Amino acid sequence: MSMKKLSEIFSEILIKRGIDKVGSLSKRIPNRESKNPIQDIAIAVLENKGVIAEIGNPTALAWDLRGNKTKGAKFAFVPLNSKYLSKFSIVLKSEDIMRELEKHNYPLFIIDLMHWEKHTLKEKRKVALQVAQSYGVIRDYLWGDLLNVTWVNEEFKKLAGGLPIERVSVYEISTADFLKKEGIDEVILLDPRAEEDLSREDFNVKAFIIGGIVDMGGTKKGTTTQIGKILEESGIKVRRRKITLRGDIFGVPDRINHILEIVLKMLVEDKSMEEAILDVQAPIQARWRLRKELPKHAVRFLIDGKKFLVVEKELYKEFSEWLNIRWEDFVQVLRELNFVALERKRLHHLKKISTFRLINGKGHWVLLTKRAALLCYNC
C-alpha cells in the first residue's frame, strides 16, 4: 500500500474543516509556476512559515484541493509576519498537520557520506549538489525533515551552498549511531551490487539509505556494499536492494537525487519500478542501455565479403516503450555501433536469399550478389 503525499494529508485535514479551496496572501507561496501549489502551501504551514486562516474578503486567486486554479477563497495561507494576521481567525497551524503525520509510519531517508574523502574536489561538489537537489525532491512528495545526511563535515557544509543547512537534518555522527539514536534496527540499503530488487515488501522499514557516492569507479567501486558491512558490524540488520530496469542496472539513473525520486515514486505514487525509472530517466541514460540491448538483436550478414550487423527498425518502437529514447537517439546509437537498421520484412527477405554459415564460430547470412548489397545500402 502506498503512502500519502503531504498535500493529500493536508487536503484531508482541510476537508474535515469544511474547506474545499485555499488562497494565499503571500507573493512567494505557492510558487506561481508550481506543479503542486497545495503541496507548497502544506510545506509552508508545516514549517511554521504561516497558517491557514479565515479572511474577510475572498482572495483574487485560489486553488482547489487538487491544485487547479479557481475563483477566490475565504480561507487562505497567511504568513506569520503578515500585519493582517491578528485580524483573522486561524483554522490550521503547523501542530495540526504534525499531529496527523504522526499517525502515519513514514520512513527516514538517509544519505551516507562515509566515503566523502574518496572523492576528488570536483566529485565532492557533485555530491553536495545532488544532496541539495535531494532536499528539493523530498519536499515535492513529503517534507524536508525526513531527509537526513550523516558523516557530515565542514567541507561538505561549505560546498552545499544550495542546501538550507539550518532546516536539513545533518549529522556529523555515523549512520549507525544515528540509527541507534532513532531506535531503528533494520534498514534498506540501496546497493547496485545487491542480489535482490527493491519491492513493495521492503516498504515496511523505518529507513532507506543511499550512499553519498558519485562516479563509482576506481577507489569507490563497491563502496556502497562497504556501508552495509559497517552497519551490520554495528548490529543493524541490512536489507541490500537494487533498482533495476528489466533486470539490469544499466540505464537506471544513478544520481543521488534521482535514486531518491525513484524510491519516492514507488513509495508515494504506487508506481512500479519500471514506471518510476521511466519518469526520471534522461535520454543519455536510455542510450547507455540501448547500446547494451541492440547487439543482442543484431543479425550478421556477409555480403560480397563485407560484414554488416543488421537490426530491425521496428525495435525502436519496442524499446521506446520502456526507454526514454527518441528516434534521433536510436539513430545515434546505430551509428556508434556501426549497425544498419532495416524494416522487418526486408530483413526477412534478405535471409531468404542468403545462405546461413558458421564463420569463426559465429552465424552469418552470406550473400554474393551486388544486388543484395545495393538492397542493404538503400534501406
C-alpha positions as CSV (number, residue, x, y, z in Angstrom):
1,M,0.0,0.0,0.0
2,S,1.4,3.4,-1.0
3,M,1.9,6.2,1.4
4,K,0.1,9.6,1.1
5,K,1.8,12.7,-0.1
6,L,1.9,15.6,2.4
7,S,-0.5,17.5,0.1
8,E,-3.0,14.7,0.3
9,I,-3.0,14.6,4.1
10,F,-3.2,18.4,4.2
11,S,-6.2,18.3,1.9
12,E,-7.9,15.7,4.1
13,I,-7.5,18.0,7.1
14,L,-9.0,20.9,5.2
15,I,-11.9,18.9,4.0
16,K,-12.7,17.8,7.6
17,R,-12.9,21.5,8.5
18,G,-15.2,22.3,5.6
19,I,-12.6,23.9,3.4
20,D,-12.6,22.9,-0.3
21,K,-10.2,25.6,-1.7
22,V,-7.5,27.9,-0.4
23,G,-5.9,31.2,-1.5
24,S,-2.8,32.9,-0.4
25,L,-1.8,36.3,1.0
26,S,1.8,35.6,0.1
27,K,3.5,36.5,-3.2
28,R,6.0,33.7,-2.7
29,I,3.8,30.8,-1.5
30,P,2.9,28.9,-3.5
31,N,5.4,29.4,-6.3
32,R,3.4,30.7,-9.2
33,E,5.0,28.1,-11.5
34,S,4.5,25.2,-9.1
35,K,3.0,22.0,-10.4
36,N,1.5,21.3,-6.9
37,P,0.5,24.5,-5.2
38,I,-1.3,22.6,-2.4
39,Q,2.0,20.8,-1.6
40,D,3.8,24.2,-1.4
41,I,1.2,25.6,1.0
42,A,1.3,22.5,3.1
43,I,5.1,22.7,3.4
44,A,4.9,26.3,4.4
45,V,2.4,25.7,7.1
46,L,4.3,22.6,8.4
47,E,7.5,24.6,8.5
48,N,5.6,27.3,10.6
49,K,6.0,30.0,8.0
50,G,2.4,30.8,8.1
51,V,-1.1,29.4,8.9
52,I,-4.4,28.8,7.2
53,A,-6.9,31.5,8.3
54,E,-10.4,32.6,7.5
55,I,-10.1,36.0,6.0
56,G,-12.7,38.8,5.4
57,N,-12.7,39.3,1.6
58,P,-12.0,36.3,-0.8
59,T,-8.6,36.2,-2.4
60,A,-8.3,37.1,-6.1
61,L,-6.8,33.7,-6.8
62,A,-7.3,30.3,-5.2
63,W,-6.7,26.6,-5.8
64,D,-9.0,23.7,-5.2
65,L,-7.6,20.8,-3.3
66,R,-6.4,19.1,-6.5
67,G,-4.2,22.1,-7.3
68,N,-6.4,23.6,-10.0
69,K,-6.8,27.4,-10.2
70,T,-10.3,28.6,-9.2
71,K,-12.1,31.6,-8.0
72,G,-11.2,33.4,-4.8
73,A,-11.4,31.7,-1.4
74,K,-12.3,32.9,2.1
75,F,-9.6,30.6,3.6
76,A,-6.0,31.4,2.7
77,F,-2.4,30.9,3.6
78,V,-1.3,33.9,5.7
79,P,2.4,34.4,6.5
80,L,3.3,34.7,10.2
81,N,4.9,38.1,9.6
82,S,1.7,39.5,8.0
83,K,0.4,42.6,9.6
84,Y,-3.1,41.4,9.0
85,L,-2.8,38.1,10.8
86,S,-4.2,39.3,14.1
87,K,-7.4,40.3,12.3
88,F,-8.1,36.8,11.0
89,S,-9.3,33.6,12.6
90,I,-6.7,30.9,12.4
91,V,-8.1,27.5,11.4
92,L,-4.9,25.4,10.8
93,K,-1.4,25.5,12.2
94,S,1.8,23.5,11.9
95,E,1.0,21.5,15.0
96,D,-2.3,20.3,13.5
97,I,-0.5,18.8,10.5
98,M,2.2,17.3,12.6
99,R,-0.3,15.5,14.8
100,E,-1.9,13.9,11.7
101,L,1.5,13.0,10.3
102,E,2.4,11.2,13.5
103,K,-0.4,8.7,12.8
104,H,1.5,7.5,9.7
105,N,4.7,5.5,9.6
106,Y,6.8,7.5,7.2
107,P,10.4,6.2,6.8
108,L,13.5,8.3,7.1
109,F,15.8,8.8,4.1
110,I,19.5,8.8,4.9
111,I,22.3,9.9,2.6
112,D,25.5,8.4,3.9
113,L,28.7,10.4,3.3
114,M,31.1,7.9,4.9
115,H,33.2,7.8,1.7
116,W,33.3,11.6,1.2
117,E,37.1,11.7,1.3
118,K,37.5,9.2,-1.5
119,H,36.1,11.9,-3.9
120,T,38.1,14.5,-5.8
121,L,37.1,18.1,-5.2
122,K,35.1,18.1,-8.4
123,E,33.3,14.9,-7.3
124,K,32.6,16.4,-3.8
125,R,30.9,19.3,-5.5
126,K,28.7,16.9,-7.4
127,V,27.8,15.0,-4.2
128,A,26.9,18.3,-2.4
129,L,24.8,19.4,-5.4
130,Q,22.9,16.1,-5.6
131,V,22.3,16.2,-1.8
132,A,20.9,19.7,-2.2
133,Q,18.7,18.6,-5.1
134,S,17.5,15.6,-2.9
135,Y,16.1,18.1,-0.4
136,G,14.0,19.7,-3.2
137,V,12.9,16.2,-4.4
138,I,11.6,15.1,-1.0
139,R,9.7,18.3,-0.5
140,D,7.9,17.6,-3.8
141,Y,6.5,14.4,-2.2
142,L,6.7,14.6,1.6
143,W,8.6,17.1,3.6
144,G,12.2,18.1,4.3
145,D,12.6,16.7,7.9
146,L,12.5,13.2,6.5
147,L,15.9,13.7,4.7
148,N,18.9,13.1,6.9
149,V,22.6,13.3,6.0
150,T,25.2,11.5,8.1
151,W,29.1,11.7,8.3
152,V,28.8,15.4,7.6
153,N,31.9,17.6,7.9
154,E,32.7,21.3,7.4
155,E,33.9,20.9,3.9
156,F,30.5,19.4,2.9
157,K,28.7,22.3,4.6
158,K,30.7,24.8,2.6
159,L,30.2,23.1,-0.7
160,A,26.5,22.5,-0.2
161,G,25.5,26.1,-0.9
162,G,22.1,25.2,-2.2
163,L,21.2,23.2,0.9
164,P,19.4,25.1,3.7
165,I,21.6,23.5,6.4
166,E,19.5,25.1,9.2
167,R,16.4,23.2,8.0
168,V,18.1,19.9,6.9
169,S,18.9,17.1,9.4
170,V,22.6,16.9,9.1
171,Y,24.8,14.9,11.5
172,E,28.5,14.6,12.0
173,I,27.9,11.2,13.6
174,S,28.0,7.9,11.7
175,T,24.9,6.4,10.1
176,A,25.0,3.5,12.7
177,D,25.0,6.0,15.6
178,F,22.2,8.0,14.0
179,L,20.0,4.9,13.6
180,K,20.6,3.8,17.2
181,K,19.7,7.3,18.3
182,E,16.4,7.0,16.4
183,G,15.8,3.4,17.7
184,I,16.0,1.9,14.2
185,D,17.5,-1.6,13.9
186,E,16.7,-2.5,10.3
187,V,17.2,-0.6,7.1
188,I,17.1,-0.8,3.3
189,L,20.5,-0.1,1.7
190,L,20.2,0.8,-2.0
191,D,23.2,-1.0,-3.4
192,P,23.7,-1.6,-7.2
193,R,25.6,-4.8,-6.3
194,A,22.7,-6.3,-4.2
195,E,21.2,-9.6,-5.3
196,E,17.6,-8.6,-4.9
197,D,15.5,-5.8,-6.4
198,L,13.7,-3.3,-4.3
199,S,10.0,-4.2,-3.9
200,R,6.9,-3.2,-2.1
201,E,7.6,-5.8,0.6
202,D,10.5,-3.6,1.6
203,F,8.4,-0.6,2.3
204,N,7.8,-1.6,5.9
205,V,11.2,-0.5,7.1
206,K,11.9,2.7,9.0
207,A,14.8,3.9,7.0
208,F,16.2,3.9,3.4
209,I,20.0,4.5,3.0
210,I,21.5,6.0,-0.2
211,G,25.3,6.1,-0.5
212,G,26.6,9.6,-1.0
213,I,28.8,8.5,-3.8
214,V,29.3,9.7,-7.4
215,D,31.4,8.2,-10.3
216,M,31.5,4.8,-8.7
217,G,34.7,3.5,-10.4
218,G,38.3,3.4,-9.3
219,T,38.7,3.6,-5.5
220,K,34.9,3.9,-5.0
221,K,34.0,0.6,-6.6
222,G,31.9,-1.4,-4.2
223,T,31.8,1.3,-1.6
224,T,28.0,1.1,-1.1
225,T,28.4,-2.5,-0.1
226,Q,31.0,-1.4,2.5
227,I,28.4,0.9,4.1
228,G,26.3,-2.2,4.6
229,K,29.1,-4.2,6.2
230,I,29.9,-1.5,8.7
231,L,26.2,-1.2,9.6
232,E,25.9,-4.9,10.2
233,E,29.0,-4.9,12.3
234,S,27.2,-2.3,14.5
235,G,24.2,-4.6,15.0
236,I,22.0,-3.1,12.3
237,K,20.1,-5.5,10.1
238,V,20.6,-4.5,6.5
239,R,18.4,-5.5,3.5
240,R,20.5,-4.8,0.4
241,R,18.3,-3.9,-2.5
242,K,19.0,-2.7,-6.1
243,I,17.0,-0.7,-8.5
244,T,16.9,-2.3,-11.9
245,L,15.3,-1.8,-15.3
246,R,14.2,-5.2,-16.6
247,G,16.8,-7.0,-14.6
248,D,19.7,-4.7,-15.3
249,I,21.1,-1.6,-13.6
250,F,22.2,-0.2,-17.0
251,G,20.0,2.7,-17.9
252,V,18.9,3.3,-14.3
253,P,19.6,7.0,-13.2
254,D,22.4,6.9,-10.7
255,R,22.5,10.5,-9.3
256,I,21.6,10.6,-5.6
257,N,18.6,12.7,-6.1
258,H,17.3,10.5,-8.9
259,I,17.6,7.4,-6.8
260,L,15.6,9.1,-4.1
261,E,13.0,10.2,-6.6
262,I,12.6,6.7,-7.9
263,V,12.0,5.3,-4.4
264,L,9.5,8.1,-3.6
265,K,7.6,7.4,-6.8
266,M,7.3,3.8,-5.9
267,L,6.5,4.5,-2.2
268,V,4.2,7.5,-2.5
269,E,2.8,7.3,-6.1
270,D,2.5,3.5,-6.0
271,K,4.3,3.2,-9.3
272,S,6.1,0.1,-10.5
273,M,9.9,0.2,-10.5
274,E,9.9,0.5,-14.3
275,E,7.4,3.3,-14.3
276,A,9.3,5.2,-11.7
277,I,12.6,4.8,-13.6
278,L,11.0,5.9,-16.9
279,D,9.7,9.1,-15.2
280,V,13.2,10.0,-14.1
281,Q,15.4,8.6,-16.8
282,A,17.2,11.1,-19.1
283,P,17.8,10.2,-22.8
284,I,21.5,9.9,-22.2
285,Q,20.9,7.1,-19.7
286,A,18.4,5.5,-22.1
287,R,21.1,5.5,-24.8
288,W,23.5,3.7,-22.4
289,R,21.0,0.9,-22.1
290,L,20.2,0.9,-25.8
291,R,23.9,0.4,-26.6
292,K,23.8,-2.8,-24.5
293,E,20.5,-4.1,-25.8
294,L,20.8,-3.6,-29.6
295,P,23.8,-6.0,-30.1
296,K,21.5,-8.8,-28.7
297,H,19.3,-8.3,-31.7
298,A,21.9,-7.9,-34.4
299,V,22.0,-10.3,-37.3
300,R,25.3,-10.8,-39.1
301,F,25.4,-10.6,-42.9
302,L,28.4,-11.2,-45.2
303,I,27.6,-9.5,-48.5
304,D,30.2,-9.8,-51.2
305,G,32.8,-10.3,-48.5
306,K,31.8,-7.2,-46.5
307,K,30.3,-7.7,-43.0
308,F,27.1,-5.9,-41.8
309,L,25.4,-6.0,-38.5
310,V,21.6,-5.5,-39.1
311,V,18.8,-4.9,-36.7
312,E,15.0,-4.4,-37.3
313,K,13.8,-0.8,-37.5
314,E,10.7,-1.9,-35.5
315,L,13.0,-2.3,-32.5
316,Y,12.8,1.5,-32.0
317,K,9.1,1.3,-31.1
318,E,9.6,-1.7,-28.8
319,F,12.5,0.0,-26.9
320,S,10.7,3.4,-26.7
321,E,8.0,1.7,-24.6
322,W,10.5,1.2,-21.7
323,L,13.4,3.6,-22.5
324,N,13.2,7.4,-22.9
325,I,14.6,7.3,-26.4
326,R,13.7,9.5,-29.3
327,W,14.2,8.5,-33.0
328,E,17.4,10.6,-33.1
329,D,18.7,8.7,-30.1
330,F,18.0,5.4,-31.8
331,V,19.9,6.6,-35.0
332,Q,22.8,7.9,-32.9
333,V,23.3,4.6,-31.2
334,L,23.1,2.8,-34.5
335,R,25.9,5.0,-35.9
336,E,28.0,4.5,-32.7
337,L,27.7,0.7,-33.1
338,N,28.1,0.8,-36.9
339,F,24.8,-1.1,-37.2
340,V,22.3,-1.0,-40.1
341,A,18.5,-0.8,-39.5
342,L,16.1,-2.5,-41.9
343,E,12.4,-2.9,-41.9
344,R,11.5,-6.4,-40.6
345,K,10.1,-7.6,-43.9
346,R,13.2,-6.5,-45.8
347,L,15.4,-8.2,-43.2
348,H,13.4,-11.4,-43.6
349,H,13.7,-11.2,-47.4
350,L,17.5,-10.8,-47.1
351,K,17.6,-14.0,-45.1
352,K,15.5,-15.9,-47.7
353,I,18.0,-15.1,-50.4
354,S,21.0,-15.8,-48.2
355,T,22.8,-18.9,-47.0
356,F,23.5,-19.4,-43.3
357,R,27.0,-20.4,-42.4
358,L,29.2,-20.6,-39.4
359,I,32.3,-18.4,-39.7
360,N,34.8,-18.4,-36.8
361,G,32.1,-19.9,-34.6
362,K,29.5,-17.2,-35.4
363,G,26.5,-17.5,-37.6
364,H,26.4,-15.3,-40.7
365,W,23.9,-14.9,-43.5
366,V,26.0,-15.0,-46.7
367,L,25.2,-13.2,-50.0
368,L,27.4,-12.9,-53.0
369,T,25.4,-10.5,-55.2
370,K,25.9,-6.8,-55.9
371,R,22.1,-6.5,-55.9
372,A,21.9,-7.6,-52.3
373,A,24.5,-5.1,-51.3
374,L,22.5,-2.3,-53.0
375,L,19.4,-3.5,-51.3
376,C,21.1,-3.2,-47.9
377,Y,22.6,0.3,-48.6
378,N,19.3,1.7,-49.9
379,C,17.3,0.7,-46.8
